């Protein structure tokens, strides 16, 4: 007996799926752009620079190997290397020898890099609150957290996922 409900074409999204995808994509990209614009406007740093600085602030000794930054950011090694080079030129980080592995080096947070974080964090946090938390009720925030965790788990299950964040 034929099914009363035809199966959707696997090559296309349904109208509802397309609406959800479009809204999600616009939200994700808009959130990234809003955070970056605020940081650029108020502190002259990019969201990418702050991401590296925050990883270093949170690490023991305020230093990490490039491969650790790759794992934490989910970026390609070449992107991390180029970002670190630009940040080194700005005085936010410096490279230090790795005694355990002469082929490797550490990326170390400088005093100037720490000052950037200290100055930028209050407004950055306020922007996150305005965009992410304030529009949602406590219940919606809990639901959004659960949805985000489920989506992250699905991303982690993707074959050869190079975008895993630890």
Buried (B, 14 or more C-beta within 10 A) or exposed (E): EEEEEEEEEEEEBEEEEEEEEEEEEEEEEEBEEBBBEBBEEBBEBBBBBBBBBBBBBEBEEBBBBBEBBBBBBBBEEEBBBEBBEBBBEBEBBBBEEBEEEEEEBBBBBBEEBBEBBEEBBEBBEEBBEEBBEEEEEEEEEEEEEEEEEEEEEEEEEEEEEEEEEE
